[in-house]
């Protein structure tokens, strides 16, 4: 039997196999999808209660992320038979735990209107410091504890320069970005610290829950995400964080401890970077000063893609976690399809542009109902064209790569 040429095209292949793939997808992922919908529903109620239409409720950015995750999972499962394999998903998820841990604190930083470009360099410095102490004969747990303390000190330096000296966060963290990375090379040079005990490497390599083989580090991340979500949305500290991002001067005149709050947020960022360094060192089983190069961009991308306003004052922790899941799913799927790393970077960059454009569109539509305006139509058309360009570029680059094999 001769197959139709249309069925060999990406869109034709998707339509040809859609019923079977949809059944397999729902069979594997009905429960995780319910969890994602529950997360989006919780995020939709994270702000003070007010009268909202059903349309504005479901036009929230978190619901859009859930939809994108579901559609991308369906597409990936159609294009690759290995995507739905549980062990592959669990193995791939470990690569994003460190990004997620640093992202939790970055949410607070960006909501205040700041930025921390030094998180990956702090990770490298604290992990190198821990490895340096271990190679000098120190107990690994004591070395890890001191590394956490060094992370606090790194965050405190950023916090003092930003909140007390009143220097711009971009300039301060750009400077410490280079300084901390340079100190990591001073400690280890071009050598690697290795030989960590198995009890320590379990943090990054261990699996729990028997046959399900869930990475221990993944459970640690979700536990921290719950704690940070409650801190952001259910405490006075979180309310002060949002208030500072909306109007710092008004907060200062109202008696809000602006400098102290920003100081503790950057300390928290340093602490989470140090924890991420411990997790990464335990996952690799060794430490080099060049680890986590460029990881700060992934952290910021996940945060902004989650709907955290780059201007500060708005966003949800659930949105940031959903964005991290979306990025991990997208990169994992492209890896299974042999998409080059450079192309993956382009795709993530396009997603970041969409992350800035679409939430603004959703907020306008959610705040004004579904009233159609010329500006709204233009923004919608632009978003759709950008998304279409992203899809076309994805399949075009894949076809070129496969044709060169």
C-alpha positions in Angstrom: 0.0 0.0 0.0 1.4 3.4 -1.0 1.2 6.0 1.8 0.0 9.5 1.0 2.9 12.1 0.7 0.9 14.4 2.9 1.1 11.9 5.8 4.9 12.3 5.7 4.7 16.0 6.4 4.9 17.1 10.1 1.3 18.4 10.1 0.0 15.5 8.1 1.8 13.0 10.4 0.2 14.7 13.4 -3.3 14.5 12.0 -2.8 10.9 10.7 -1.7 9.5 14.1 -3.7 11.9 16.4 -6.4 9.6 17.7 -4.0 6.8 18.8 -1.5 9.3 20.2 -4.2 11.2 22.1 -5.4 8.0 23.7 -1.9 7.0 24.7 -1.2 10.5 26.0 -4.3 10.6 28.2 -3.7 7.1 29.4 -0.2 8.1 30.7 -0.8 11.7 31.7 -4.4 12.1 32.9 -3.3 12.5 36.5 -0.4 14.9 35.8 -2.7 17.1 33.7 -5.2 17.2 36.5 -2.4 18.4 38.8 -1.4 21.1 36.3 -5.0 22.3 36.1 -5.2 22.4 39.8 -2.0 24.4 40.0 -3.4 26.9 37.5 -6.7 27.1 39.5 -4.8 27.8 42.7 -2.7 30.5 40.9 -6.0 32.1 39.7 -7.1 32.6 43.3 -3.7 33.8 44.6 -4.6 37.5 44.4 -7.2 39.3 46.6 -10.8 38.3 45.9 -12.7 40.5 43.5 -15.4 40.2 40.9 -14.1 38.5 37.8 -15.8 37.1 34.8 -15.3 33.5 33.7 -13.4 34.7 30.6 -10.9 36.7 32.7 -10.4 33.7 35.0 -9.4 31.4 32.2 -7.4 34.1 30.3 -4.8 34.1 33.1 -1.3 33.4 31.9 -1.1 30.2 34.1 -4.0 28.6 32.1 -2.2 29.5 28.9 0.9 27.7 30.2 -1.1 24.6 31.1 -2.6 24.6 27.6 0.9 25.0 26.0 2.3 22.1 28.2 -0.6 19.8 27.2 -0.3 20.7 23.5 3.5 20.3 23.5 3.3 17.0 25.3 0.8 15.7 22.7 3.1 17.0 19.8 6.2 15.4 21.4 4.5 12.1 22.0 3.4 12.1 18.3 6.8 12.9 16.9 8.8 10.6 19.2 7.8 7.2 20.7 10.3 7.7 23.5 8.7 10.9 25.0 6.1 9.1 27.1 8.5 6.7 28.7 8.5 7.5 32.4 12.2 6.8 33.1 13.2 9.2 30.3 11.0 11.9 31.7 12.4 11.4 35.2 16.0 11.4 34.0 15.5 14.5 32.0 13.8 16.3 34.9 17.0 16.1 37.0 18.7 18.5 34.6 16.3 21.4 35.6 16.3 21.0 39.3 19.1 23.5 39.8 17.5 26.0 37.5 14.2 25.6 39.4 15.8 26.0 42.9 17.4 29.3 41.8 14.2 30.4 40.1 12.3 30.2 43.3 14.3 33.1 44.8 14.6 34.9 41.4 10.8 35.3 41.5 11.1 37.4 44.6 14.0 39.4 43.1 12.2 40.3 39.9 8.9 41.0 41.6 10.7 43.8 43.5 11.9 45.2 40.2 15.4 43.9 40.6 17.6 41.3 38.8 20.3 38.9 39.9 22.7 38.0 37.1 25.2 36.5 39.5 23.2 33.4 40.5 25.1 30.9 38.3 28.4 32.4 39.4 27.4 32.1 43.0 26.5 28.5 42.3 30.0 27.9 40.8 31.8 29.7 43.7 30.0 27.9 46.5 30.3 24.5 44.8 34.0 25.1 44.1 34.5 26.2 47.7 32.8 23.0 49.0 34.9 20.9 46.7 38.1 22.8 47.7 37.3 22.1 51.4 36.6 18.4 50.7 39.8 17.9 48.8 41.6 19.6 51.8 40.2 16.8 54.0 37.1 18.4 55.5 34.0 16.4 56.1 31.6 16.8 53.1 28.6 17.8 55.2 30.5 20.5 57.0 31.9 21.7 53.7 28.4 21.8 52.3 27.2 23.8 55.3 30.0 26.3 54.9 29.2 26.6 51.2 25.6 27.6 52.1 27.1 30.2 54.4 29.2 31.5 51.6 26.1 31.7 49.4 24.5 33.8 52.1 27.5 36.1 52.2 27.5 36.4 48.4 23.8 37.4 48.4 24.4 39.8 51.3 27.1 41.6 49.3 24.6 42.1 46.4 22.0 43.2 48.9 24.1 45.8 50.6 25.2 47.3 47.4 21.7 47.4 46.0 19.6 48.3 49.1 22.0 50.4 51.2 24.4 51.9 48.7 21.5 52.3 46.2 23.4 51.0 43.2 21.4 49.6 40.2 20.8 45.8 40.5 21.9 45.2 36.9 25.3 46.9 37.4 25.9 45.3 40.8 25.0 41.7 39.8 26.9 42.1 36.5 30.0 42.9 38.5 29.6 40.1 41.0 28.7 37.8 38.1 32.4 38.1 36.9 33.9 38.4 40.4 32.3 35.2 41.9 33.2 33.2 38.8 36.8 34.4 38.9 37.0 33.4 42.6 35.8 29.9 41.7 38.7 29.6 39.3 41.1 30.9 42.0 40.0 28.1 44.3 40.1 25.2 41.9 42.0 26.4 38.8 41.6 24.0 36.0 41.2 21.1 38.3 38.1 19.2 39.4 37.1 18.2 42.9 35.8 14.6 42.9 35.4 11.5 45.1 32.3 12.6 47.0 30.8 9.9 49.2 27.7 8.1 48.0 25.6 9.5 50.9 26.2 13.0 49.4 25.7 12.1 45.8 22.3 10.6 46.7 21.1 14.2 46.8 21.5 14.6 43.0 21.5 11.0 41.8 19.2 9.2 44.2 15.8 7.8 43.3 12.9 7.2 45.6 9.4 5.5 45.5 10.6 2.1 44.3 9.7 1.3 40.7 8.6 4.8 40.0 12.2 5.9 40.5 11.4 9.6 41.1 14.6 11.7 41.6 15.1 12.8 45.1 16.2 16.2 43.9 12.9 16.6 42.1 11.0 16.0 45.3 13.2 18.5 47.1 12.5 21.1 44.4 8.7 20.7 44.7 8.8 20.8 48.5 10.8 24.1 48.2 8.3 25.4 45.6 5.4 24.9 48.0 7.3 26.7 50.8 8.3 29.6 48.6 4.8 29.8 47.1 3.2 30.1 50.6 5.9 32.7 51.6 5.1 34.8 48.5 1.3 34.6 48.5 0.3 34.0 52.1 2.6 36.1 54.3 3.2 39.7 55.1 6.7 39.3 53.7 5.2 38.3 50.3 2.8 41.3 50.4 5.7 43.6 51.1 7.6 42.1 48.1 4.7 42.9 45.8 4.2 46.4 47.3 7.9 47.2 46.7 7.7 46.2 43.1 4.6 48.3 42.5 5.8 51.5 44.2 9.0 51.5 46.2 8.8 55.1 47.2 5.2 54.8 48.5 6.3 51.8 50.5 9.2 53.7 52.0 6.9 56.6 53.1 4.4 54.1 54.5 6.9 52.6 56.9 7.6 49.4 54.9 11.2 48.3 55.6 12.2 48.4 51.9 16.0 48.2 52.4 15.7 45.3 54.8 13.2 43.4 52.7 15.4 43.7 49.5 18.5 42.8 51.5 16.9 39.5 52.7 15.6 38.7 49.2 19.1 38.9 47.7 20.4 36.9 50.7 17.8 34.3 49.9 18.9 34.3 46.2 22.5 33.6 47.3 21.4 30.8 49.6 19.3 29.1 46.9 22.2 29.4 44.4 24.5 27.7 47.0 21.9 24.9 47.5 21.7 24.5 43.7 25.5 24.2 43.6 25.4 21.4 46.2 22.7 19.6 44.2 24.6 20.0 40.9 27.9 18.8 42.5 26.2 15.8 43.9 24.5 15.0 40.6 27.8 15.2 38.6 29.9 13.6 41.4 32.5 16.3 40.9 32.9 20.1 40.8 34.6 22.3 38.3 34.8 26.1 38.4 33.1 26.3 34.9 29.9 24.6 36.0 26.6 26.3 35.3 28.0 28.6 32.7 25.1 30.6 31.2 22.6 29.1 33.6 21.5 32.5 34.9 19.8 33.2 31.6 17.8 30.0 31.9 16.7 31.0 35.4 15.6 34.5 34.3 13.8 33.0 31.2 11.8 30.6 33.3 10.9 33.3 35.7 9.7 35.8 33.1 8.0 33.1 31.0 6.0 32.3 34.1 4.3 35.7 34.0 6.5 37.5 36.5 6.6 41.1 35.3 10.1 42.3 34.4 9.0 45.7 35.7 8.1 44.1 39.1 4.9 44.1 41.1 3.1 41.1 39.7 3.3 37.3 39.1 2.7 34.0 40.8 5.0 31.2 42.0 2.8 28.6 40.2 3.3 30.4 36.9 7.1 30.2 37.3 6.9 26.5 38.1 4.7 25.9 35.1 7.1 27.8 32.9 10.0 25.7 34.1 8.0 22.5 33.2 7.2 23.9 29.7 10.9 24.8 29.1 12.0 21.3 30.3 9.4 19.6 28.1 10.3 21.7 25.1 14.1 21.0 25.4 13.6 17.3 26.1 11.3 16.9 23.1 13.7 18.8 20.8 16.6 16.6 22.1 14.7 13.5 21.2 14.2 14.9 17.7 18.0 15.6 17.4 17.4 19.4 17.2 20.7 21.2 17.5 21.5 23.1 20.7 21.8 26.4 18.8 18.3 25.9 17.4 17.0 25.2 20.9 18.5 28.5 22.1 16.7 30.3 19.3 13.4 28.6 20.2 13.8 29.5 23.9 14.6 33.1 22.9 11.4 33.3 20.8 9.4 31.9 23.8 10.8 34.6 26.0 9.5 37.3 23.5 6.1 35.6 23.6 6.3 35.5 27.4 6.5 39.3 27.5 3.9 39.9 24.7 1.1 37.4 25.6 0.7 38.1 29.4 0.2 41.8 28.5 -2.4 40.8 26.0 -4.1 38.5 28.5 -4.2 41.1 31.2 -5.8 43.6 28.8 -8.4 41.1 27.7 -9.0 39.9 31.3 -9.4 43.4 32.7 -11.7 44.7 30.0 -13.7 41.6 29.2 -13.8 40.4 25.6 -14.3 43.8 24.0 -12.6 43.8 20.7 -10.4 46.7 19.9 -8.0 47.5 17.0 -5.0 47.4 19.3 -6.1 44.0 20.7 -6.6 42.6 17.3 -3.1 43.8 16.2 -1.5 42.3 19.3 -3.3 39.0 18.8 -2.3 38.9 15.2 1.3 39.6 16.1 1.4 36.9 18.7 -0.1 34.4 16.3 2.4 35.3 13.6 5.3 35.0 16.0 4.0 31.6 17.1 3.6 30.4 13.5 7.1 31.6 12.8 8.4 29.6 15.8 6.6 26.4 14.5 7.8 26.8 11.0 11.4 27.4 12.2 11.3 24.3 14.3 10.3 22.0 11.6 12.5 23.7 9.0 15.6 23.3 11.1 14.7 19.7 11.9 14.3 18.8 8.2 17.7 20.4 7.4 19.4 18.5 10.2 17.9 15.2 9.3 18.7 15.8 5.6 22.4 16.2 6.5 22.6 12.9 8.3 
